[in-house]
Amino acid sequence: MFGSGGVCATCGEGIAANDYVMRAPSMRGGQVYHPKCFMCSKCKYRLVPGDRYNLLNGSLLCEQDSLKMLKTSTGSGRGRGRKANANQNSVTGGQAIKV
């Protein structure tokens, strides 16, 4: 997936082959994060297994902040005008991956 090495999508630091990571699926094949870096880009809430989140333009958003953004951008809480690149996901746990 990464060739000879991987990089955390939040901090940009390297990820070793035996590191425990969190993975967020995306249209580009997915991003990997250190568990401490897997957080909402707006409020900095650390996402843990069981939390729901959205990946919007490559940024992680907790469910609350993504709902606020959708409400603000559409003028209603109904989600009309939701962008196609906003993917709702649920954290199911980290994965040890070979990078």
Biopython code that builds the backbone (N, CA, C, O; Angstrom):
import numpy as np
from Bio.PDB.StructureBuilder import StructureBuilder

atoms = [
    (1, "MET", "N", (0.820, -1.193, 0.000)),
    (1, "MET", "CA", (0.000, 0.000, 0.000)),
    (1, "MET", "C", (0.867, 1.262, 0.000)),
    (1, "MET", "O", (0.607, 2.184, -0.773)),
    (2, "PHE", "N", (1.884, 1.317, 0.848)),
    (2, "PHE", "CA", (2.713, 2.513, 0.940)),
    (2, "PHE", "C", (4.118, 2.308, 0.376)),
    (2, "PHE", "O", (4.915, 3.247, 0.360)),
    (3, "GLY", "N", (4.427, 1.123, -0.077)),
    (3, "GLY", "CA", (5.786, 0.865, -0.523)),
    (3, "GLY", "C", (6.674, 0.589, 0.670)),
    (3, "GLY", "O", (6.407, -0.331, 1.443)),
    (4, "SER", "N", (7.725, 1.371, 0.832)),
    (4, "SER", "CA", (8.681, 1.110, 1.903)),
    (4, "SER", "C", (8.344, 1.804, 3.216)),
    (4, "SER", "O", (8.996, 1.525, 4.222)),
    (5, "GLY", "N", (7.375, 2.679, 3.254)),
    (5, "GLY", "CA", (7.027, 3.362, 4.492)),
    (5, "GLY", "C", (5.712, 4.091, 4.383)),
    (5, "GLY", "O", (5.256, 4.413, 3.286)),
    (6, "GLY", "N", (5.096, 4.355, 5.538)),
    (6, "GLY", "CA", (3.826, 5.068, 5.567)),
    (6, "GLY", "C", (3.937, 6.317, 6.414)),
    (6, "GLY", "O", (4.888, 6.486, 7.177)),
    (7, "VAL", "N", (2.948, 7.193, 6.271)),
    (7, "VAL", "CA", (2.940, 8.464, 6.987)),
    (7, "VAL", "C", (1.557, 8.693, 7.575)),
    (7, "VAL", "O", (0.550, 8.444, 6.912)),
    (8, "CYS", "N", (1.501, 9.168, 8.819)),
    (8, "CYS", "CA", (0.240, 9.511, 9.472)),
    (8, "CYS", "C", (-0.382, 10.702, 8.748)),
    (8, "CYS", "O", (0.294, 11.694, 8.478)),
    (9, "ALA", "N", (-1.684, 10.599, 8.435)),
    (9, "ALA", "CA", (-2.377, 11.661, 7.703)),
    (9, "ALA", "C", (-2.537, 12.938, 8.522)),
    (9, "ALA", "O", (-2.762, 14.004, 7.948)),
    (10, "THR", "N", (-2.427, 12.860, 9.853)),
    (10, "THR", "CA", (-2.567, 14.053, 10.692)),
    (10, "THR", "C", (-1.228, 14.716, 10.990)),
    (10, "THR", "O", (-1.041, 15.898, 10.699)),
    (11, "CYS", "N", (-0.300, 13.965, 11.567)),
    (11, "CYS", "CA", (0.958, 14.573, 12.027)),
    (11, "CYS", "C", (2.080, 14.512, 10.999)),
    (11, "CYS", "O", (3.063, 15.244, 11.116)),
    (12, "GLY", "N", (1.947, 13.653, 9.998)),
    (12, "GLY", "CA", (2.969, 13.549, 8.972)),
    (12, "GLY", "C", (4.181, 12.729, 9.366)),
    (12, "GLY", "O", (5.118, 12.592, 8.579)),
    (13, "GLU", "N", (4.176, 12.174, 10.590)),
    (13, "GLU", "CA", (5.300, 11.353, 11.030)),
    (13, "GLU", "C", (5.174, 9.947, 10.464)),
    (13, "GLU", "O", (4.080, 9.490, 10.131)),
    (14, "GLY", "N", (6.295, 9.280, 10.363)),
    (14, "GLY", "CA", (6.326, 7.936, 9.814)),
    (14, "GLY", "C", (5.584, 6.927, 10.681)),
    (14, "GLY", "O", (5.458, 7.091, 11.895)),
    (15, "ILE", "N", (5.102, 5.889, 10.026)),
    (15, "ILE", "CA", (4.422, 4.788, 10.701)),
    (15, "ILE", "C", (5.202, 3.523, 10.385)),
    (15, "ILE", "O", (5.362, 3.158, 9.221)),
    (16, "ALA", "N", (5.684, 2.860, 11.424)),
    (16, "ALA", "CA", (6.444, 1.622, 11.250)),
    (16, "ALA", "C", (5.509, 0.469, 10.908)),
    (16, "ALA", "O", (4.310, 0.525, 11.178)),
    (17, "ALA", "N", (6.070, -0.571, 10.313)),
    (17, "ALA", "CA", (5.284, -1.720, 9.867)),
    (17, "ALA", "C", (4.533, -2.397, 11.003)),
    (17, "ALA", "O", (3.467, -2.967, 10.772)),
    (18, "ASN", "N", (5.054, -2.350, 12.212)),
    (18, "ASN", "CA", (4.394, -3.038, 13.330)),
    (18, "ASN", "C", (3.598, -2.096, 14.232)),
    (18, "ASN", "O", (3.130, -2.516, 15.290)),
    (19, "ASP", "N", (3.435, -0.831, 13.837)),
    (19, "ASP", "CA", (2.654, 0.126, 14.629)),
    (19, "ASP", "C", (1.164, -0.163, 14.532)),
    (19, "ASP", "O", (0.669, -0.592, 13.490)),
    (20, "TYR", "N", (0.460, 0.075, 15.621)),
    (20, "TYR", "CA", (-0.997, -0.004, 15.653)),
    (20, "TYR", "C", (-1.513, 1.291, 15.055)),
    (20, "TYR", "O", (-1.091, 2.372, 15.467)),
    (21, "VAL", "N", (-2.421, 1.201, 14.088)),
    (21, "VAL", "CA", (-2.923, 2.396, 13.412)),
    (21, "VAL", "C", (-4.435, 2.374, 13.317)),
    (21, "VAL", "O", (-5.068, 1.329, 13.472)),
    (22, "MET", "N", (-5.001, 3.537, 13.062)),
    (22, "MET", "CA", (-6.415, 3.673, 12.734)),
    (22, "MET", "C", (-6.471, 3.983, 11.248)),
    (22, "MET", "O", (-5.623, 4.700, 10.717)),
    (23, "ARG", "N", (-7.473, 3.439, 10.589)),
    (23, "ARG", "CA", (-7.597, 3.636, 9.150)),
    (23, "ARG", "C", (-8.955, 4.240, 8.827)),
    (23, "ARG", "O", (-9.980, 3.794, 9.343)),
    (24, "ALA", "N", (-8.961, 5.255, 7.972)),
    (24, "ALA", "CA", (-10.202, 5.872, 7.499)),
    (24, "ALA", "C", (-10.299, 5.618, 6.004)),
    (24, "ALA", "O", (-9.437, 6.057, 5.242)),
    (25, "PRO", "N", (-11.340, 4.915, 5.578)),
    (25, "PRO", "CA", (-11.481, 4.667, 4.139)),
    (25, "PRO", "C", (-11.779, 5.971, 3.405)),
    (25, "PRO", "O", (-12.461, 6.850, 3.931)),
    (26, "SER", "N", (-11.270, 6.083, 2.212)),
    (26, "SER", "CA", (-11.556, 7.264, 1.395)),
    (26, "SER", "C", (-11.586, 6.858, -0.063)),
    (26, "SER", "O", (-11.267, 5.722, -0.417)),
    (27, "MET", "N", (-11.967, 7.790, -0.892)),
    (27, "MET", "CA", (-12.020, 7.515, -2.321)),
    (27, "MET", "C", (-10.624, 7.302, -2.890)),
    (27, "MET", "O", (-10.481, 6.738, -3.975)),
    (28, "ARG", "N", (-9.606, 7.739, -2.184)),
    (28, "ARG", "CA", (-8.218, 7.579, -2.638)),
    (28, "ARG", "C", (-7.571, 6.325, -2.072)),
    (28, "ARG", "O", (-6.355, 6.169, -2.177)),
    (29, "GLY", "N", (-8.341, 5.437, -1.483)),
    (29, "GLY", "CA", (-7.786, 4.195, -0.978)),
    (29, "GLY", "C", (-7.622, 4.139, 0.522)),
    (29, "GLY", "O", (-7.333, 3.071, 1.062)),
    (30, "GLY", "N", (-7.793, 5.231, 1.203)),
    (30, "GLY", "CA", (-7.726, 5.230, 2.655)),
    (30, "GLY", "C", (-6.533, 5.976, 3.201)),
    (30, "GLY", "O", (-5.506, 6.125, 2.539)),
    (31, "GLN", "N", (-6.692, 6.439, 4.423)),
    (31, "GLN", "CA", (-5.632, 7.142, 5.120)),
    (31, "GLN", "C", (-5.390, 6.415, 6.429)),
    (31, "GLN", "O", (-6.311, 5.828, 6.997)),
    (32, "VAL", "N", (-4.164, 6.451, 6.906)),
    (32, "VAL", "CA", (-3.836, 5.830, 8.185)),
    (32, "VAL", "C", (-3.379, 6.897, 9.165)),
    (32, "VAL", "O", (-2.836, 7.932, 8.779)),
    (33, "TYR", "N", (-3.609, 6.621, 10.443)),
    (33, "TYR", "CA", (-3.337, 7.573, 11.521)),
    (33, "TYR", "C", (-2.768, 6.837, 12.724)),
    (33, "TYR", "O", (-3.096, 5.674, 12.959)),
    (34, "HIS", "N", (-1.922, 7.510, 13.481)),
    (34, "HIS", "CA", (-1.588, 7.022, 14.815)),
    (34, "HIS", "C", (-2.878, 7.104, 15.636)),
    (34, "HIS", "O", (-3.672, 8.016, 15.407)),
    (35, "PRO", "N", (-3.118, 6.197, 16.577)),
    (35, "PRO", "CA", (-4.342, 6.289, 17.390)),
    (35, "PRO", "C", (-4.502, 7.649, 18.073)),
    (35, "PRO", "O", (-5.621, 8.150, 18.178)),
    (36, "LYS", "N", (-3.403, 8.256, 18.541)),
    (36, "LYS", "CA", (-3.487, 9.564, 19.203)),
    (36, "LYS", "C", (-3.814, 10.684, 18.220)),
    (36, "LYS", "O", (-4.264, 11.752, 18.635)),
    (37, "CYS", "N", (-3.598, 10.462, 16.937)),
    (37, "CYS", "CA", (-3.847, 11.472, 15.903)),
    (37, "CYS", "C", (-5.206, 11.311, 15.230)),
    (37, "CYS", "O", (-5.594, 12.151, 14.418)),
    (38, "PHE", "N", (-5.936, 10.243, 15.555)),
    (38, "PHE", "CA", (-7.227, 9.975, 14.920)),
    (38, "PHE", "C", (-8.275, 10.793, 15.651)),
    (38, "PHE", "O", (-8.951, 10.296, 16.551)),
    (39, "MET", "N", (-8.407, 12.081, 15.247)),
    (39, "MET", "CA", (-9.278, 13.010, 15.968)),
    (39, "MET", "C", (-9.988, 13.951, 15.009)),
    (39, "MET", "O", (-9.598, 14.114, 13.853)),
    (40, "CYS", "N", (-11.040, 14.560, 15.528)),
    (40, "CYS", "CA", (-11.802, 15.550, 14.768)),
    (40, "CYS", "C", (-10.892, 16.740, 14.460)),
    (40, "CYS", "O", (-10.234, 17.273, 15.353)),
    (41, "SER", "N", (-10.861, 17.144, 13.210)),
    (41, "SER", "CA", (-9.990, 18.256, 12.829)),
    (41, "SER", "C", (-10.513, 19.601, 13.328)),
    (41, "SER", "O", (-9.770, 20.583, 13.343)),
    (42, "LYS", "N", (-11.772, 19.658, 13.732)),
    (42, "LYS", "CA", (-12.358, 20.918, 14.211)),
    (42, "LYS", "C", (-12.237, 21.063, 15.733)),
    (42, "LYS", "O", (-11.657, 22.036, 16.215)),
    (43, "CYS", "N", (-12.781, 20.098, 16.494)),
    (43, "CYS", "CA", (-12.810, 20.230, 17.961)),
    (43, "CYS", "C", (-11.699, 19.447, 18.658)),
    (43, "CYS", "O", (-11.532, 19.557, 19.872)),
    (44, "LYS", "N", (-10.945, 18.665, 17.903)),
    (44, "LYS", "CA", (-9.818, 17.865, 18.414)),
    (44, "LYS", "C", (-10.252, 16.710, 19.322)),
    (44, "LYS", "O", (-9.431, 16.167, 20.061)),
    (45, "TYR", "N", (-11.535, 16.330, 19.276)),
    (45, "TYR", "CA", (-12.008, 15.170, 20.037)),
    (45, "TYR", "C", (-11.347, 13.920, 19.463)),
    (45, "TYR", "O", (-11.382, 13.693, 18.254)),
    (46, "ARG", "N", (-10.749, 13.118, 20.328)),
    (46, "ARG", "CA", (-10.088, 11.892, 19.888)),
    (46, "ARG", "C", (-11.138, 10.824, 19.616)),
    (46, "ARG", "O", (-11.889, 10.444, 20.515)),
    (47, "LEU", "N", (-11.190, 10.345, 18.397)),
    (47, "LEU", "CA", (-12.148, 9.328, 17.992)),
    (47, "LEU", "C", (-11.678, 7.954, 18.452)),
    (47, "LEU", "O", (-10.507, 7.600, 18.310)),
    (48, "VAL", "N", (-12.603, 7.200, 18.999)),
    (48, "VAL", "CA", (-12.307, 5.862, 19.513)),
    (48, "VAL", "C", (-13.284, 4.869, 18.889)),
    (48, "VAL", "O", (-14.306, 5.275, 18.334)),
    (49, "PRO", "N", (-12.980, 3.558, 18.975)),
    (49, "PRO", "CA", (-13.899, 2.563, 18.418)),
    (49, "PRO", "C", (-15.328, 2.767, 18.918)),
    (49, "PRO", "O", (-15.565, 2.925, 20.116)),
    (50, "GLY", "N", (-16.277, 2.760, 17.976)),
    (50, "GLY", "CA", (-17.687, 2.989, 18.272)),
    (50, "GLY", "C", (-18.155, 4.385, 17.915)),
    (50, "GLY", "O", (-19.354, 4.600, 17.735)),
    (51, "ASP", "N", (-17.232, 5.349, 17.806)),
    (51, "ASP", "CA", (-17.591, 6.718, 17.427)),
    (51, "ASP", "C", (-17.914, 6.785, 15.938)),
    (51, "ASP", "O", (-17.320, 6.080, 15.122)),
    (52, "ARG", "N", (-18.864, 7.644, 15.607)),
    (52, "ARG", "CA", (-19.197, 7.897, 14.205)),
    (52, "ARG", "C", (-18.481, 9.171, 13.778)),
    (52, "ARG", "O", (-18.345, 10.114, 14.557)),
    (53, "TYR", "N", (-18.028, 9.184, 12.537)),
    (53, "TYR", "CA", (-17.308, 10.339, 12.018)),
    (53, "TYR", "C", (-17.562, 10.472, 10.523)),
    (53, "TYR", "O", (-18.079, 9.555, 9.886)),
    (54, "ASN", "N", (-17.201, 11.600, 9.982)),
    (54, "ASN", "CA", (-17.243, 11.839, 8.540)),
    (54, "ASN", "C", (-15.857, 12.218, 8.069)),
    (54, "ASN", "O", (-15.081, 12.837, 8.796)),
    (55, "LEU", "N", (-15.565, 11.843, 6.862)),
    (55, "LEU", "CA", (-14.336, 12.252, 6.208)),
    (55, "LEU", "C", (-14.744, 13.250, 5.132)),
    (55, "LEU", "O", (-15.332, 12.868, 4.120)),
    (56, "LEU", "N", (-14.438, 14.519, 5.343)),
    (56, "LEU", "CA", (-14.868, 15.586, 4.447)),
    (56, "LEU", "C", (-13.649, 16.286, 3.869)),
    (56, "LEU", "O", (-12.882, 16.919, 4.595)),
    (57, "ASN", "N", (-13.478, 16.170, 2.567)),
    (57, "ASN", "CA", (-12.318, 16.771, 1.892)),
    (57, "ASN", "C", (-11.006, 16.352, 2.544)),
    (57, "ASN", "O", (-10.083, 17.159, 2.663)),
    (58, "GLY", "N", (-10.921, 15.104, 2.964)),
    (58, "GLY", "CA", (-9.702, 14.575, 3.557)),
    (58, "GLY", "C", (-9.532, 14.857, 5.034)),
    (58, "GLY", "O", (-8.531, 14.442, 5.619)),
    (59, "SER", "N", (-10.477, 15.550, 5.660)),
    (59, "SER", "CA", (-10.392, 15.870, 7.088)),
    (59, "SER", "C", (-11.401, 15.051, 7.878)),
    (59, "SER", "O", (-12.548, 14.889, 7.462)),
    (60, "LEU", "N", (-10.964, 14.538, 9.019)),
    (60, "LEU", "CA", (-11.859, 13.811, 9.914)),
    (60, "LEU", "C", (-12.713, 14.795, 10.699)),
    (60, "LEU", "O", (-12.207, 15.798, 11.204)),
    (61, "LEU", "N", (-14.003, 14.511, 10.800)),
    (61, "LEU", "CA", (-14.908, 15.323, 11.615)),
    (61, "LEU", "C", (-15.745, 14.397, 12.477)),
    (61, "LEU", "O", (-16.280, 13.405, 11.984)),
    (62, "CYS", "N", (-15.864, 14.714, 13.774)),
    (62, "CYS", "CA", (-16.753, 13.942, 14.635)),
    (62, "CYS", "C", (-18.184, 14.149, 14.143)),
    (62, "CYS", "O", (-18.463, 15.081, 13.388)),
    (63, "GLU", "N", (-19.078, 13.279, 14.573)),
    (63, "GLU", "CA", (-20.460, 13.351, 14.103)),
    (63, "GLU", "C", (-21.095, 14.706, 14.408)),
    (63, "GLU", "O", (-21.806, 15.256, 13.566)),
    (64, "GLN", "N", (-20.847, 15.251, 15.601)),
    (64, "GLN", "CA", (-21.450, 16.525, 15.988)),
    (64, "GLN", "C", (-20.975, 17.668, 15.092)),
    (64, "GLN", "O", (-21.783, 18.474, 14.631)),
    (65, "ASP", "N", (-19.673, 17.738, 14.848)),
    (65, "ASP", "CA", (-19.150, 18.824, 14.015)),
    (65, "ASP", "C", (-19.556, 18.666, 12.558)),
    (65, "ASP", "O", (-19.785, 19.664, 11.874)),
    (66, "SER", "N", (-19.650, 17.442, 12.072)),
    (66, "SER", "CA", (-20.081, 17.276, 10.683)),
    (66, "SER", "C", (-21.545, 17.667, 10.526)),
    (66, "SER", "O", (-21.925, 18.226, 9.498)),
    (67, "LEU", "N", (-22.375, 17.381, 11.533)),
    (67, "LEU", "CA", (-23.776, 17.805, 11.475)),
    (67, "LEU", "C", (-23.886, 19.325, 11.523)),
    (67, "LEU", "O", (-24.704, 19.913, 10.815)),
    (68, "LYS", "N", (-23.060, 19.967, 12.363)),
    (68, "LYS", "CA", (-23.055, 21.434, 12.430)),
    (68, "LYS", "C", (-22.661, 22.034, 11.086)),
    (68, "LYS", "O", (-23.271, 23.001, 10.630)),
    (69, "MET", "N", (-21.644, 21.461, 10.455)),
    (69, "MET", "CA", (-21.186, 21.979, 9.167)),
    (69, "MET", "C", (-22.251, 21.802, 8.093)),
    (69, "MET", "O", (-22.467, 22.697, 7.277)),
    (70, "LEU", "N", (-22.912, 20.660, 8.091)),
    (70, "LEU", "CA", (-23.969, 20.436, 7.106)),
    (70, "LEU", "C", (-25.129, 21.395, 7.325)),
    (70, "LEU", "O", (-25.695, 21.926, 6.369)),
    (71, "LYS", "N", (-25.478, 21.614, 8.588)),
    (71, "LYS", "CA", (-26.579, 22.524, 8.906)),
    (71, "LYS", "C", (-26.224, 23.948, 8.481)),
    (71, "LYS", "O", (-27.059, 24.654, 7.916)),
    (72, "THR", "N", (-25.003, 24.364, 8.750)),
    (72, "THR", "CA", (-24.552, 25.705, 8.392)),
    (72, "THR", "C", (-24.491, 25.890, 6.879)),
    (72, "THR", "O", (-24.910, 26.924, 6.359)),
    (73, "SER", "N", (-23.972, 24.889, 6.174)),
    (73, "SER", "CA", (-23.801, 25.034, 4.725)),
    (73, "SER", "C", (-25.108, 24.932, 3.959)),
    (73, "SER", "O", (-25.208, 25.443, 2.844)),
    (74, "THR", "N", (-26.121, 24.274, 4.539)),
    (74, "THR", "CA", (-27.389, 24.112, 3.828)),
    (74, "THR", "C", (-28.475, 25.027, 4.354)),
    (74, "THR", "O", (-29.499, 25.216, 3.697)),
    (75, "GLY", "N", (-28.266, 25.599, 5.536)),
    (75, "GLY", "CA", (-29.281, 26.457, 6.125)),
    (75, "GLY", "C", (-30.391, 25.682, 6.805)),
    (75, "GLY", "O", (-31.374, 26.272, 7.253)),
    (76, "SER", "N", (-30.251, 24.377, 6.889)),
    (76, "SER", "CA", (-31.237, 23.545, 7.579)),
    (76, "SER", "C", (-30.537, 22.330, 8.144)),
    (76, "SER", "O", (-29.392, 22.047, 7.790)),
    (77, "GLY", "N", (-31.204, 21.621, 9.006)),
    (77, "GLY", "CA", (-30.639, 20.417, 9.585)),
    (77, "GLY", "C", (-30.972, 19.169, 8.804)),
    (77, "GLY", "O", (-30.708, 18.061, 9.271)),
    (78, "ARG", "N", (-31.543, 19.321, 7.631)),
    (78, "ARG", "CA", (-32.004, 18.159, 6.876)),
    (78, "ARG", "C", (-30.933, 17.530, 6.009)),
    (78, "ARG", "O", (-31.144, 16.447, 5.463)),
    (79, "GLY", "N", (-29.800, 18.177, 5.869)),
    (79, "GLY", "CA", (-28.711, 17.597, 5.101)),
    (79, "GLY", "C", (-28.821, 17.792, 3.597)),
    (79, "GLY", "O", (-28.065, 17.173, 2.848)),
    (80, "ARG", "N", (-29.737, 18.631, 3.133)),
    (80, "ARG", "CA", (-29.799, 18.898, 1.697)),
    (80, "ARG", "C", (-28.511, 19.576, 1.258)),
    (80, "ARG", "O", (-27.941, 20.377, 1.998)),
    (81, "GLY", "N", (-28.065, 19.262, 0.084)),
    (81, "GLY", "CA", (-26.839, 19.851, -0.426)),
    (81, "GLY", "C", (-25.590, 19.185, 0.109)),
    (81, "GLY", "O", (-24.491, 19.723, -0.030)),
    (82, "ARG", "N", (-25.742, 18.035, 0.713)),
    (82, "ARG", "CA", (-24.591, 17.328, 1.257)),
    (82, "ARG", "C", (-23.617, 17.000, 0.135)),
    (82, "ARG", "O", (-24.020, 16.518, -0.924)),
    (83, "LYS", "N", (-22.363, 17.259, 0.364)),
    (83, "LYS", "CA", (-21.361, 17.043, -0.660)),
    (83, "LYS", "C", (-21.104, 15.553, -0.841)),
    (83, "LYS", "O", (-21.156, 14.782, 0.117)),
    (84, "ALA", "N", (-20.829, 15.162, -2.064)),
    (84, "ALA", "CA", (-20.622, 13.752, -2.379)),
    (84, "ALA", "C", (-19.378, 13.193, -1.707)),
    (84, "ALA", "O", (-19.280, 11.984, -1.498)),
    (85, "ASN", "N", (-18.421, 14.061, -1.364)),
    (85, "ASN", "CA", (-17.194, 13.556, -0.764)),
    (85, "ASN", "C", (-17.243, 13.534, 0.761)),
    (85, "ASN", "O", (-16.206, 13.380, 1.405)),
    (86, "ALA", "N", (-18.424, 13.684, 1.349)),
    (86, "ALA", "CA", (-18.579, 13.544, 2.797)),
    (86, "ALA", "C", (-19.018, 12.112, 3.059)),
    (86, "ALA", "O", (-20.166, 11.753, 2.801)),
    (87, "ASN", "N", (-18.113, 11.302, 3.569)),
    (87, "ASN", "CA", (-18.389, 9.894, 3.803)),
    (87, "ASN", "C", (-18.569, 9.640, 5.283)),
    (87, "ASN", "O", (-17.655, 9.887, 6.070)),
    (88, "GLN", "N", (-19.750, 9.142, 5.680)),
    (88, "GLN", "CA", (-19.966, 8.849, 7.089)),
    (88, "GLN", "C", (-19.456, 7.451, 7.380)),
    (88, "GLN", "O", (-19.713, 6.514, 6.625)),
    (89, "ASN", "N", (-18.742, 7.321, 8.465)),
    (89, "ASN", "CA", (-18.132, 6.062, 8.842)),
    (89, "ASN", "C", (-18.286, 5.854, 10.329)),
    (89, "ASN", "O", (-18.675, 6.759, 11.066)),
    (90, "SER", "N", (-17.980, 4.664, 10.751)),
    (90, "SER", "CA", (-17.978, 4.330, 12.159)),
    (90, "SER", "C", (-16.632, 3.718, 12.485)),
    (90, "SER", "O", (-16.137, 2.871, 11.741)),
    (91, "VAL", "N", (-16.035, 4.136, 13.588)),
    (91, "VAL", "CA", (-14.750, 3.586, 13.985)),
    (91, "VAL", "C", (-14.986, 2.184, 14.514)),
    (91, "VAL", "O", (-15.711, 1.991, 15.490)),
    (92, "THR", "N", (-14.374, 1.214, 13.868)),
    (92, "THR", "CA", (-14.541, -0.167, 14.312)),
    (92, "THR", "C", (-13.291, -0.703, 14.979)),
    (92, "THR", "O", (-13.270, -1.848, 15.431)),
    (93, "GLY", "N", (-12.282, 0.085, 15.044)),
    (93, "GLY", "CA", (-11.057, -0.338, 15.707)),
    (93, "GLY", "C", (-9.858, -0.115, 14.817)),
    (93, "GLY", "O", (-9.987, 0.053, 13.604)),
    (94, "GLY", "N", (-8.710, -0.117, 15.423)),
    (94, "GLY", "CA", (-7.487, 0.085, 14.675)),
    (94, "GLY", "C", (-7.018, -1.204, 14.045)),
    (94, "GLY", "O", (-7.526, -2.284, 14.344)),
    (95, "GLN", "N", (-6.064, -1.076, 13.189)),
    (95, "GLN", "CA", (-5.504, -2.232, 12.525)),
    (95, "GLN", "C", (-3.995, -2.121, 12.568)),
    (95, "GLN", "O", (-3.435, -1.032, 12.439)),
    (96, "ALA", "N", (-3.350, -3.244, 12.748)),
    (96, "ALA", "CA", (-1.911, -3.284, 12.572)),
    (96, "ALA", "C", (-1.700, -3.601, 11.106)),
    (96, "ALA", "O", (-2.104, -4.664, 10.636)),
    (97, "ILE", "N", (-1.079, -2.701, 10.386)),
    (97, "ILE", "CA", (-0.892, -2.936, 8.961)),
    (97, "ILE", "C", (0.580, -2.887, 8.615)),
    (97, "ILE", "O", (1.372, -2.229, 9.289)),
    (98, "LYS", "N", (0.928, -3.578, 7.577)),
    (98, "LYS", "CA", (2.300, -3.550, 7.086)),
    (98, "LYS", "C", (2.416, -2.400, 6.106)),
    (98, "LYS", "O", (1.639, -2.299, 5.156)),
    (99, "VAL", "N", (3.388, -1.534, 6.340)),
    (99, "VAL", "CA", (3.540, -0.368, 5.465)),
    (99, "VAL", "C", (4.793, -0.453, 4.633)),
    (99, "VAL", "O", (5.071, 0.448, 3.842)),
]
sb = StructureBuilder()
sb.init_structure("model")
sb.init_model(0)
sb.init_chain("A")
sb.init_seg("    ")
for serial, (resi, resn, name, xyz) in enumerate(atoms, 1):
    if name == "N":
        sb.init_residue(resn, " ", resi, " ")
    sb.init_atom(name, np.array(xyz, "f"), 0.0, 1.0, " ", f" {name:<3s}", serial, name[0])
structure = sb.get_structure()
